[in-house]
């Protein structure tokens, strides 16, 4: 069976990723429609051709990560829209994400950092790799990386995967034995800590990490409703 409607879809997404610890947000039904959901589109944010894409793909509903610029009147009358922003960022991206840890081969996970009671990232151990091999592994799973700041270690056995980057987080990670810090975007205030600790830093890219999270949501929804047709929006790069 597929979701009976937007309410069931939104409720299940909330079960998967919960309520935002930082903002209290949960999934929001932006455009309510009564029809059952058989074909669901998934996109990070609206774009000019969204309405035509939805018509071409014969979508019943759409999931958006960011819906703020959505031109709701232009959408097909039958299209329902569910949005989820903060919980998606906190639990489907480069934070304490057990599914990502499994993909990367990380074990013995520990939380790193904290905001509103929610870890900002995770530290985990993996079979020893050269820094170049670690970059190749990340490229394999994310498609590419955006930037690399070289460090001093010749082998990497503990890495941090964090959705933020600052001086304190880099030093906290170093105190946990981390020699490679994986994040979305490199931040200038962390450069001194990277130099002091000799840590590698690898930036996946903000949009690229979000697309990975959207793909994870697609897989989780497919596991729950194998008969649901899921359509990923075309990349906007």
Buried (B, 14 or more C-beta within 10 A) or exposed (E): EBBEBBBBBBEBBBEBBEBBBBEEBBBEBBBEBEEBBBBBBBBBBBEEEBBEBBEEBBBBBBBBBBBEEBEEEEBBEBBBBBBBBBBBBBBBBBBBBEEBBEBBEBEEBBEBBEEEEBBBBBBBBBEEBEBEEBBEBBEEEBEEBBEBBEBEBEEBBBBBBBBBBBBEBBBBBBEEEBBBBBBBBBBEEBBEBBEEBEBBBBBBBBBBBBBBBBBBBBEBBEEBBEEBBBBEBEEEE
